[in-house]
Amino acid sequence: MKIKVESEKIIKAVKKLDGIEIVLENPDDAKEAINLILRKTDLFKGDNYGKLRDVKVSSFQEYKTSSVDYKMIVLLEFLFEDNIPLDTKVAAIKELQEFFGKV
């Protein structure tokens, strides 16, 4: 399953959790930031959410009105262990989206 998150929300989350203002220039920067967020929030630690194997991170530019008005969008792909129920995956990802919605 994949979700997209604006880079600004990731930056704000790291600032809120760790007190540092980061710069996201590429997917590697975003991967480090996501790992910080997951480590600090313990979002995927509960038994209800199964076991998250990894989060693949990629990015793309989303152009709103012109070639100079764009945002970096981070695409997160969640890789869970086999045989994890779909409802469990959805619940875990929804919790992360709600976290970013509050930032």
C-alpha positions as CSV (number, residue, x, y, z in Angstrom):
1,M,0.0,0.0,0.0
2,K,1.2,3.5,-0.8
3,I,0.3,7.0,0.4
4,K,1.6,10.4,-0.5
5,V,2.7,13.1,2.0
6,E,3.8,16.6,1.3
7,S,7.4,17.2,2.3
8,E,6.4,20.1,4.5
9,K,4.4,17.9,6.7
10,I,7.4,15.6,7.2
11,I,9.6,18.6,8.0
12,K,7.0,19.9,10.5
13,A,6.7,16.5,12.2
14,V,10.5,16.1,12.7
15,K,10.6,19.7,14.1
16,K,7.8,18.8,16.5
17,L,9.3,15.5,17.6
18,D,13.0,16.2,17.6
19,G,13.2,20.0,17.7
20,I,15.3,20.2,14.5
21,E,14.4,21.8,11.1
22,I,15.5,19.5,8.4
23,V,15.7,19.9,4.6
24,L,14.3,17.3,2.3
25,E,16.2,17.3,-1.0
26,N,15.7,13.7,-2.1
27,P,14.1,10.4,-1.1
28,D,17.1,9.5,1.1
29,D,16.5,12.5,3.2
30,A,12.8,11.7,3.4
31,K,13.6,8.0,4.4
32,E,15.7,9.2,7.3
33,A,13.0,11.6,8.4
34,I,10.3,8.9,8.2
35,N,12.5,6.6,10.3
36,L,12.9,9.4,12.9
37,I,9.1,9.9,13.0
38,L,8.3,6.1,13.2
39,R,10.9,5.7,16.0
40,K,9.6,8.6,18.1
41,T,5.9,8.0,17.7
42,D,5.9,4.1,18.0
43,L,3.0,4.1,15.5
44,F,3.8,0.6,14.2
45,K,4.8,-1.0,17.5
46,G,1.5,-2.4,18.7
47,D,0.4,-6.0,18.1
48,N,-2.8,-4.7,16.3
49,Y,-0.7,-3.5,13.4
50,G,1.2,-6.6,12.5
51,K,4.8,-6.2,11.6
52,L,6.1,-3.5,9.2
53,R,9.1,-4.8,7.4
54,D,10.0,-1.6,5.6
55,V,8.9,1.7,4.2
56,K,10.1,2.4,0.7
57,V,10.4,6.1,-0.1
58,S,10.3,7.9,-3.4
59,S,9.4,11.4,-4.4
60,F,8.0,13.5,-7.2
61,Q,7.2,17.1,-7.9
62,E,3.6,18.1,-8.0
63,Y,2.9,21.2,-10.0
64,K,-0.1,23.2,-9.0
65,T,-0.4,26.1,-11.5
66,S,2.9,26.5,-13.3
67,S,6.4,25.0,-13.6
68,V,7.6,27.3,-10.8
69,D,4.8,26.6,-8.3
70,Y,5.4,23.1,-7.1
71,K,5.7,20.9,-4.0
72,M,7.8,17.9,-3.3
73,I,5.5,15.0,-2.6
74,V,6.9,11.9,-0.8
75,L,5.5,8.6,-1.8
76,L,5.6,6.0,1.1
77,E,5.1,2.3,0.3
78,F,4.5,0.2,3.3
79,L,5.8,-3.4,3.2
80,F,4.3,-5.6,5.9
81,E,5.1,-9.2,6.7
82,D,3.1,-11.8,4.8
83,N,-0.4,-12.8,6.0
84,I,-1.2,-9.5,7.7
85,P,-4.9,-8.8,7.2
86,L,-5.7,-5.9,4.9
87,D,-7.8,-4.2,7.6
88,T,-4.8,-4.2,9.9
89,K,-2.6,-2.6,7.2
90,V,-5.3,0.0,6.5
91,A,-5.6,0.8,10.2
92,A,-1.9,1.3,10.6
93,I,-1.5,3.5,7.6
94,K,-4.6,5.5,8.6
95,E,-3.1,6.2,12.0
96,L,0.1,7.6,10.3
97,Q,-2.0,9.8,7.9
98,E,-3.9,11.1,10.9
99,F,-0.6,11.9,12.6
100,F,0.5,14.0,9.6
101,G,-3.0,15.6,9.5
102,K,-2.4,16.9,13.0
103,V,1.1,18.3,12.3
